[in-house]
Amino acid sequence: MPKVNRRGQAEVLSQDQLAQLWGELDPPHVVITQLAYYTGSRISEVCSLRAEDISAGKIVVHQTKTDRTKEVVVVPQLKDAIALADLPKSGYLFPAAKWTRATVKQYRIQRQDSGTYYFQRIGERPPRQHISTRAVDKALRRACDLLGFEGVSTHTFRRSLATHLYDAGVPLRQIMAITGHASLASLTSYLNLEQRAAGDALLGFFAE
């Protein structure tokens, strides 16, 4: 699901809206999006989590964009969600469906001297080992259509947590450690702080 609002950012949902959305999502999509929210992670990072990544009350998330890892504490709400989900005790937490685990042959269209075309086999794509982000996206689209939510994407959960933490007064550097942003500048842009500050200044000026 693309980022569709005017700033190219996924919509931020309130706690109540998140609860409504989780009430519409089915397993395993509900716990995947809960993991994305409570750890401030990308959906792709959650989809590839393994059971071994969760231990001693913490989750080690392998960040796809920065090629780094981050460690996030499992909060009580997430602990309950994981317990209810009855996830695998080893291997991928969200293994791929059996029908997607087949090796996919790859071909290229080639043109012969005679002007005819044929398919040339160029290799194989290894079978998928865990659930795809596309599958989560499709489930999220259906749930949002039912609820009438607009501008929501799989990135909404990570951005919603960052926004909720900032609004609660959590320092930016602590938020950065949770979300795994590479710099304060990227986090500031992610939260649209300059635009929000400008709006607050305008409202404050005309309220006087």
PyMOL commands that set and color helices and strands:
alter all, ss='L'
color gray80, all
select helices_A, chain A and resi 15-24+29-39+43-47+51-53+76-85+98-100+133-147+156-167+172-179+184-190+193-207
alter helices_A, ss='H'
color red, helices_A
select strands_A, chain A and resi 54-55+58-63+68-73+104-111+117-125
alter strands_A, ss='S'
color yellow, strands_A
deselect
rebuild
show_as cartoon
